[in-house]
């Protein structure tokens, strides 16, 4: 039976320049490979060693990129190794098969959201009304499934995020602060549900996962084994569980370490 590896991307396997955390002397910094270009500018990186490890992983397991990014944002990424047959986008709202969203899966997800939580329009209106223009730079809706704000983090009051989380909780939504983005996501919209669907389709006998943010919690808990880096929302809150390994590595080197852990587990299966 195949092994399924479902991994978050941003700040787990790939890193913006601001998130690299290159704390070593310049001469000892790892060589980097650009894996995403946006508006003609390099945007995301992994180490060259991580790129080699990911190519090996793609040959050894069913590798499933698993992201909160929209389909359009995901398709900007050019990962090393074989093109994944499956990818999970929009936090589980879209299951891509050979790059195309599976319409049956998307229909199931949207029906679940309509039945179990407040509508997107209500949440979007609240964000527009409650967020302070002093620190908000952009209001965005992602694939008509969830909303997020791009903010000036140094001007943001942490209490505002906590108050938003309480408001959202009462309406079946969850709130996550990741870098300069505040996400409001319906609770039934999960990466884990999509991962289970891929496991069903592929007949995977073992599921592995990694992630750094609150939106990865369900994915990590649903997998047989999980890893989280030493940075991100989950590290900040001290999140752990018996099946989850907490890694000390931070920044782009954490991505390299996570891929080594995946390969070790795949080869030991």
N, C-alpha and C positions, 0 to 999 in steps of 0.2 A: 504494500500500500504506500502511496506517495506521502511525503511530508509537506504540509502546507505552511508557508512562512508569510504571515501578514504583518507588514511593518509600516508604521507611520513614516512620513518622509521629512517634513520640515523640522529641524532641530532634533531629528532622530538619525536619519541617514544622510540628509543633505542640509547645508548650512549657508545662510547669507553671510556676507563679509562681517556684519556686526555680531553674528553669533558664533564665529569660528573659535573664539577663546584661545588664541595663539599666545600662550603665556611664556613659552620657552624663548631663549635667545633667538634672534632672527636667523642666524646661521644654522640653527637646528630645527627650524620650522619645516613641517612636512611639505612635499610637493603637492600642489592642489590641481584638481581637474574641474573645470567649469562644466556643470551639467544642466544649467538653465540660463537662457538669454531672454531678456524682456526689454522691448523697445530699443533694441540694438546694444544693450548693455549687459555685461555678465551679472548674474543675480545669485545663483546658488552653486555650491561647491561640495566636493568630497575629496578626501585624500586619494592620491593615485593608488595607494595600497588598498583602500576601501573599494575603489573601482574594480580592482582585480578580484577582490574577495566577492563582490556582488556578482561578477561574471561567473565565478565558480558556483555560487549559490544558485544562480539561475539554471545551471546545468544539473544541479543535484536535487533540487526541490521545486515545488510549485510556489514561485515567488509572486506575492500579490501586493503591489503598492497600495497602501490604505491611507487615505488622506481626507482632510476636511476641505481641501481645495475643490473648486468647481472643475468641471470637465475641461473647460478652456484653460484654466490655470495649470491643471495637471499636464495637459498636452504640450505645454512649453518645455517640460522636463525631458531631457535626453539621457536616460540611465544607461550605464554600461551593461553588457551581457545580452542574452536573448530577450526579445520583446515579450513582456508578460502577456499570457493569454487573458488573464483576468486582472482587473484593477478596480478598486473601490474608491469612488469619489463622492464629494458632497456629504461626508460623514456617514456614508452608507445609503444615501439617496439614489445613487446611480451605481450599478454594477456593469462595468464595461467588459465586453467580451470581444476580443480582437479589436479593441478601440471604439466599439459601438455600444451605447447604452442598451441594456436589456429592457425592452418595454414592459414585459410582464412583471419583472422585479420592481421597476419604478412605479407601476400601477399599484402593486401591493403596498409599497411604502406610503404613497400619497393617501391611500384609503385608510391606513393605520393612523396617520397624522390627523386626518379629518375627524376620526372617531375619538381620539384620545387626548387632544390638547387644543388650546386656544389657537385661532387662526393666525397665520403669519402677519396679516394686515394689522391686527390688534397690537402685536409686538412691535412691528415697524413704526406704527403711529406713536407708541409710548417712547420708543428710542428717540424719535425726532423731537418729541415734546420735552423729554426729561434730560437729554444730554446737553451739556453746556458748549455753545459754539466756541468758547475760549480754547477748549482742548480737543474738540472734535475736528478732524480733517476731512473725513469722508464717511458717508452713510452708504452701505452696500447691502443688496439682497443677492444671495447665492443660489442660483438655479431654482428660484421660486420655492425654496425649501427652508431657509433660515436667513438670519440677518447678522451683520457685524458692523462695528464702527472701527475706523482707523483713527487713533488718538495720539496726542502728544503725551507720552507716558509721564514725563516729569511734571506736567500740570494737572494730571488726573488725581482726584481724591479717591483713595482706596475704599473709603466708606461708601462712595457712590456705587461702586461695583457690588459691594455686599448688599446694598439696598435693592439694586437691580436683581440680584440673585434671589432675594426673598420674594419680590414681585413676580418673577418668572416662575419660581417654584410653585406658586399657587395656581399657575395656569398650565402646568405640565411642561414647562421649558427649563433648560439649564443654562447657566452663564459660565463662560470661561475667558480668562484674560491671558493672552499669549503674545508676548512682546508688545507691539503697538496695536494689537487688535483685541477688541472685546466681542466675543461671539455670543449670540443668543440662539440656542438650538433646541428643537423639540426633543423631549426625553425619548420618545420612541424611535427617533432617527439615530441609529447606532451603527458603528463600525462592526460590532460583534455579530449583529444579525446578518449582515452581508458576508462576513467571514464564514459563518455557519453554512450559508447557502453555497459558497464556493467549496467548502469541505464536503458538503453533500454531493455536489456535482462531480467532484474529482475523486471521491472515495478516500480522502486523506485519512490516514490512521493516526497521525500526530499533528497537532497544530502548535505553532510557535508564533510569538508576537513581541513587538517592542513599541514603545511610545513614551513621550515625555509630558503630555498635557492631560488636563482633566478629561478631555474628550476621548482620551485613549484608555481610560479606566476600565470600561466595559470590555474593550478588546483584550486587554491584558488578563482580566479575570476569566474571560471565556476560553482563552488558550490553555493548552496543557502546560506550557512553559512560557514565561514572559520575562522581559528585561526592561529596565528603565535606566536612563543615564543619571548622572549626578547633577543635572541642571533641569530647569523647567518647573512647571506647576506641581507635578507630582513630587519632585525632589523638595520643593519649597514646603509642601505640606507633610513630608515624611511618609508618603503613601507606600505601603508594602502589603504583601500577602504571601502565604506559604509557597505558592507556585511562581512567585516573581523574584528575580534576582536583581538586587540593587547594585548598580555599578558606580564606582567612584569617579569614572572618567567624565570629563565635561568638554563641551564644544565638539569640534570636528573629529577629534580623536575618539570621542565616544561612539561616533558612527562606525569607525573602524573596529572598535572593540565589540560592538553589537553584532557586526557581521561575522567576526571570529566566533562569537558565542553561537550564532545561528548555525554556522558550518559545523562546529563541534557537535552540536545536538543532532544535526542531520546525519552526520557520519556515524554517530553512536546509536542511531535508531535501528 
